[in-house]
Amino acid sequence: MRTVTDELELPDEAEIAGRLTGAQKAAIFLLQMGKERSAKVLQTLKDTEVEELLTEIARLEGVDASVADDVLDEFRDLAAARRYFTQGGMSFAAEILEASMGSGKARDVLDRLSASLVELPFEFLRRADPRQILTYLQDEHPQTISLVLAHMHADSAAMVLGGLPEQLQSDVAHRVATMDRTSPEVITLVEEVLERRLSSVIQSSDFSAAGGVQPLVEILNRSDRATERLILEGLENRDMELAEEVRSRMFVFEDIVTLDDRSVQMVLREVDAKQLGVALKGVRDDVRVKIMRNMSSRASTNLSEEIELLGPVRLKSVEEAQGDIVRVIRALEEAGQIVITRGAGNDEFVV
């Protein structure tokens, strides 16, 4: 007699594991590793990758033990295949895997390995010395330089950008921020040139989305203060609206928790209490605590009452108030009265 399970034709655990996306499998794998090891793995990933994985982890309400085992088995097989591939190439890997797991399963593992070996555009630049890249790029057209920088790791891109002639820096920065999508033909052409010069190979099979304001912000956050100031001034001369957007992203309101207490107190002296109340609507507790801690008890109580009396506030109004306070912070930094912490190793000291 057929059961309800038979009627529904429910998939078994192997089928479920096969339907999972790469991000879902990675999330399950991280959960099996434990908190400490997972944290170390996440530290090596990009912010977008971390966000995607954490989203998938949050969606996982429960994972069947058999599904988790299948995911771990797949990871083990891929790790072994990659090791064999590194030792002797795809043919050697295929030969070893077929001998150990059969031709059918070996073919599936090698297909997944091939997909994982596809590199992103200009991925080889992560292994190149930024000084060499600068040598080859500094005489190129600004559009070519911006295309390469937009695909590089922000730390390396900052070094290259800082080594360019001053007049060229702002031009390249502007092109990075306004870049949208680049055709594979153009990317392939640029890569072929760098391939000959740097003896590296990379392929691109689809349109590459790179550039935009955020990559420029990440580059500037890792640049020295002089380079940052020079580029922002150049952007202001070219596109004031774009320059303001870059500035606003470089220090957001919640980053006020990174300021020292003396700096917060200086900011509060320049800000209207009512405007501060609007800016604090709906912020994280640590942001509100940071500000309240740097006020007198009476001022802190008055501010809390002000926030309560405001009632519901439009998000746009809150963002505008926060933006005004961020501009005050930036102005104080420009005047040298406060210091905003940037990427490690980029602090400036004057004796």
C-alpha positions in Angstrom: 0.0 0.0 0.0 1.3 3.5 -0.9 2.0 5.8 1.9 1.5 9.6 2.0 5.2 10.0 1.4 4.9 7.8 -1.7 1.9 9.9 -3.0 3.8 13.2 -2.5 7.0 11.7 -3.9 9.1 13.7 -1.4 12.7 14.1 -2.4 15.3 12.3 -0.5 18.2 14.0 1.3 20.6 13.6 -1.7 18.1 15.3 -4.0 17.6 18.2 -1.5 21.4 18.7 -1.2 21.6 18.7 -5.0 19.1 21.5 -5.3 20.9 23.8 -2.8 22.6 26.9 -4.2 26.3 27.4 -3.6 25.6 30.1 -1.0 23.2 27.7 0.8 25.8 24.9 0.8 28.4 27.3 2.1 26.1 28.5 4.9 25.5 24.9 6.0 29.2 24.2 5.9 30.0 27.2 8.1 27.4 26.1 10.6 29.1 22.7 10.8 32.5 24.4 11.5 31.4 26.1 14.7 31.5 29.9 15.6 35.2 30.5 16.0 36.3 28.8 12.8 33.4 30.3 10.9 34.4 33.7 12.1 37.9 33.2 10.8 36.6 32.2 7.4 34.2 35.2 7.2 37.1 37.5 7.9 38.8 36.5 4.6 35.7 37.2 2.5 34.4 40.4 0.9 31.6 42.3 2.6 29.1 41.3 -0.1 30.0 37.6 0.3 29.7 37.8 4.1 26.3 39.5 3.7 25.1 36.8 1.4 26.2 34.0 3.6 24.8 35.5 6.8 21.5 36.0 5.0 21.4 32.3 4.0 22.4 31.3 7.6 19.5 33.4 9.0 17.1 31.6 6.6 18.1 28.2 7.7 15.7 27.1 10.4 17.0 23.5 10.6 19.1 21.3 8.4 18.7 17.5 8.3 21.8 15.7 9.4 21.9 13.7 6.1 21.7 16.9 4.0 24.6 18.4 6.1 26.6 15.2 5.6 26.0 15.4 1.8 27.3 19.0 1.8 30.4 18.0 3.8 31.0 15.1 1.5 30.8 17.4 -1.6 33.3 19.8 0.0 35.7 17.0 0.8 35.4 15.7 -2.8 36.0 19.2 -4.2 39.0 19.7 -1.9 40.5 16.5 -3.0 39.9 17.2 -6.7 41.4 20.7 -6.4 44.5 19.1 -4.8 44.9 16.6 -7.6 44.4 19.3 -10.2 47.1 21.4 -8.6 49.5 18.5 -8.6 49.0 17.4 -12.2 46.2 19.2 -14.0 42.7 18.2 -14.9 43.6 14.9 -16.6 45.6 13.7 -13.6 42.7 14.7 -11.3 40.2 12.8 -13.4 42.3 9.7 -13.4 42.8 9.6 -9.6 39.1 10.5 -8.9 37.8 7.9 -11.3 39.9 5.2 -9.7 38.7 6.2 -6.2 35.0 7.0 -6.8 34.0 5.8 -10.2 33.7 7.7 -13.5 30.1 9.0 -12.9 30.8 10.7 -9.6 34.2 11.8 -10.7 32.7 13.6 -13.7 30.2 15.4 -11.4 33.0 16.5 -9.0 35.2 17.7 -11.9 32.3 19.7 -13.4 31.8 21.5 -10.1 35.6 22.0 -9.8 35.8 23.5 -13.3 33.0 26.0 -12.4 34.8 27.0 -9.2 38.1 27.6 -11.0 36.6 30.3 -13.2 38.2 33.5 -12.0 36.7 37.0 -11.9 38.1 39.7 -14.3 41.6 40.8 -13.3 41.7 38.3 -10.5 45.4 37.8 -11.2 46.1 41.3 -10.1 45.6 40.2 -6.5 48.9 38.3 -6.8 50.7 41.1 -8.5 52.9 43.8 -6.9 51.0 47.1 -7.0 54.2 48.9 -7.8 54.6 46.8 -11.0 51.0 47.5 -11.9 51.6 51.2 -11.4 54.6 51.0 -13.7 52.5 49.5 -16.5 49.4 51.7 -16.0 50.7 55.2 -15.4 51.1 55.9 -19.1 47.8 54.4 -20.1 44.6 56.2 -20.9 42.7 57.2 -17.7 39.7 55.1 -18.7 42.0 52.0 -19.0 43.5 52.8 -15.5 40.1 53.2 -14.0 38.8 49.9 -15.4 41.8 48.1 -13.9 41.5 49.9 -10.5 37.8 49.1 -10.3 38.5 45.4 -10.4 41.5 45.5 -8.0 41.5 44.9 -4.2 40.9 48.3 -2.6 44.2 48.2 -0.7 46.2 47.6 -3.9 44.1 50.1 -5.9 44.8 52.8 -3.3 48.5 52.3 -3.6 48.3 52.5 -7.4 46.0 55.6 -7.3 48.3 57.3 -4.9 51.3 56.8 -7.1 49.7 58.4 -10.2 50.5 62.1 -11.1 48.2 64.4 -9.2 46.4 65.7 -12.2 45.6 62.2 -13.3 44.4 61.0 -9.9 41.2 63.1 -9.9 40.4 62.1 -13.5 40.8 58.4 -12.8 38.8 58.7 -9.5 36.0 60.4 -11.4 35.9 57.6 -14.0 35.9 54.9 -11.4 32.9 56.5 -9.6 30.9 57.0 -12.8 31.7 53.6 -14.4 28.8 51.3 -14.9 29.3 48.1 -17.0 32.1 47.1 -19.4 31.8 44.8 -22.4 33.8 41.5 -22.3 35.6 42.5 -25.5 37.1 45.6 -23.8 38.0 43.7 -20.7 39.6 40.9 -22.7 41.6 43.4 -24.7 43.0 45.1 -21.6 43.6 41.7 -19.9 45.6 40.5 -23.0 47.9 43.4 -22.7 48.5 42.9 -19.0 48.9 39.2 -19.7 51.9 39.9 -21.9 53.4 42.3 -19.5 52.7 40.4 -16.2 52.8 36.9 -17.6 49.3 36.2 -16.1 46.2 34.8 -17.8 42.5 35.4 -17.0 39.3 35.0 -18.9 36.0 36.8 -18.9 32.8 35.3 -20.2 30.2 37.9 -19.3 29.6 41.6 -18.8 31.5 42.7 -15.7 29.8 45.1 -13.3 32.6 47.1 -11.6 33.2 50.7 -10.6 30.7 53.0 -9.0 30.9 55.2 -5.9 31.4 52.5 -3.3 34.6 51.1 -4.9 36.0 54.6 -5.0 35.0 55.2 -1.3 36.8 51.9 -0.3 39.9 53.0 -2.2 39.9 56.5 -0.6 39.4 55.0 2.9 42.6 53.2 2.4 44.5 56.1 0.9 46.6 58.6 2.9 44.9 61.8 3.9 46.8 63.9 1.3 45.7 61.7 -1.6 42.1 61.7 -0.3 42.0 65.5 0.0 43.5 65.9 -3.5 41.1 63.5 -5.2 38.1 65.0 -3.5 39.1 68.5 -4.5 39.5 67.3 -8.0 36.0 65.7 -7.9 34.5 68.9 -6.6 35.8 70.7 -9.7 34.4 68.1 -12.0 31.2 67.1 -10.3 30.1 68.7 -7.0 27.1 66.3 -6.5 29.3 63.2 -7.0 31.9 64.6 -4.6 29.3 65.1 -1.9 28.0 61.6 -2.4 31.5 60.2 -2.0 32.1 62.3 1.1 28.8 61.2 2.7 29.6 57.5 2.2 33.1 57.9 3.6 31.7 58.6 7.1 28.1 57.7 7.9 26.3 58.9 11.0 26.6 55.5 12.8 30.4 55.8 12.5 30.3 58.4 15.3 30.9 55.5 17.7 34.4 55.4 16.3 35.2 58.9 17.4 36.9 59.6 20.8 34.8 61.2 23.5 36.6 64.6 23.1 35.7 64.7 19.4 32.1 63.7 20.1 31.8 66.6 22.6 33.2 69.0 20.0 30.6 67.8 17.5 27.7 68.2 20.0 28.7 71.8 20.6 28.1 72.5 16.9 24.8 70.7 16.6 21.3 71.9 17.4 19.6 69.8 20.1 16.4 69.4 18.1 18.3 68.4 15.0 20.2 65.8 17.1 17.0 64.4 18.5 15.7 63.8 14.9 19.0 62.2 13.9 18.8 59.8 16.8 15.4 58.4 16.0 15.7 54.7 15.3 19.5 54.5 15.6 21.4 51.6 17.2 21.6 51.6 20.9 25.4 52.0 20.9 25.2 55.2 18.8 22.7 56.7 21.2 24.7 55.6 24.2 27.9 57.1 22.7 26.2 60.5 22.3 24.4 60.5 25.6 27.5 59.6 27.5 29.2 62.7 26.3 26.5 65.0 27.5 25.6 66.3 30.9 23.0 64.4 32.9 20.5 67.3 32.4 21.2 67.6 28.7 21.0 63.8 28.2 17.6 63.8 30.0 16.3 66.7 27.9 17.4 65.0 24.7 15.7 61.8 25.7 12.5 63.7 26.3 12.9 65.5 23.0 13.2 62.2 21.1 10.0 60.9 22.8 8.0 64.0 22.1 8.9 63.9 18.4 6.8 60.8 17.8 7.0 59.1 14.4 9.4 60.9 12.1 9.8 60.4 8.3 12.9 58.5 7.4 13.9 61.2 4.9 13.9 63.8 7.8 16.1 61.5 9.9 18.5 60.9 7.1 18.7 64.7 6.4 19.4 65.5 10.0 22.1 62.7 10.2 23.6 64.1 6.9 23.8 67.6 8.4 25.7 66.2 11.5 28.0 64.2 9.3 28.9 67.4 7.4 29.7 69.1 10.7 32.0 66.2 11.5 33.7 66.4 8.2 34.2 70.2 8.6 35.8 69.7 12.0 38.1 67.1 10.5 39.0 69.4 7.6 39.8 72.1 10.2 42.1 69.7 12.0 40.0 69.8 15.2 39.1 66.1 15.2 40.5 62.9 13.7 38.4 60.3 11.8 39.9 56.8 12.0 40.6 55.3 8.6 42.1 52.1 7.3 44.9 50.6 9.3 48.3 52.0 8.6 47.1 55.3 7.0 47.1 57.6 10.1 49.2 60.7 9.7 51.3 62.1 12.4 53.1 65.5 12.5 55.9 66.0 15.1 
